[in-house]
Amino acid sequence: MKVVVLDYGSGNLRSAERALRRVGADVEVTSDADAALRADGLVVPGVGAFAACMRGLDAIDGSSLVRKRISAGAPVLGVCVGFQVLFGYGVEHGVRTDGIGVWPGGAVKLDAPILPHMGWNVVSAAARSTLFRGVENERFYFVHSYAAREAGGLVTTATHGSTFVAAAEDGLVSGTQFHPEKSGDAGAQLLKNWLESIA
């Protein structure tokens, strides 16, 4: 199973690479569009600011690449801000930035007394979820101050001050607000479930 971790200047690239190798993927970290389009699965990582991630994606025509994969029936997994950019927009510090637009809506500031939301948290896994099979009641590792309030497909939620989208599974496109690569055995099982779903 060939998986490309998209290198656009943002994200825990090596952590994602190691976590995917751990569950049996043949992983390449690259910004090469041809490799990303040919891969069995594409992982879009992301840390930091939404706008900075979009600038990095724009520099390698990443939005077009993601859309082309989806049009071609090829799976995509977004992680953290790499999940947020799949939405229509992100709003940080009052500034709205357009996202890739796979899903409507956007990533907005969490309504919580303490930000960032950092640490382990349980999720409410969607019924019939593929990603959370076997880890429905486990804790996952979050580091974020922004999140989506709604998404397409099967939606898994978590709560920090208010309820937000922790993960979404919508046909070929999936994403997690938390970091599976930092979530120990539960995160490894989730990545394994994703790989098996695209095999």
Beta strands, then each sheet from edge to edge (+ up, - down):
strand 1: 2-6
strand 2: 26-30
strand 3: 41-44
strand 4: 76-79
strand 5: 87-92
strand 6: 95-98
strand 7: 103-109
strand 8: 117-122
strand 9: 139-144
strand 10: 146-148
strand 11: 154-159
strand 12: 163-170
strand 13: 173-176
sheet 1: 2+ 1+ 3+ 4+ 13+ 12- 11+
sheet 2: 6+ 5- 7- 10+
sheet 3: 8+ 9-
end
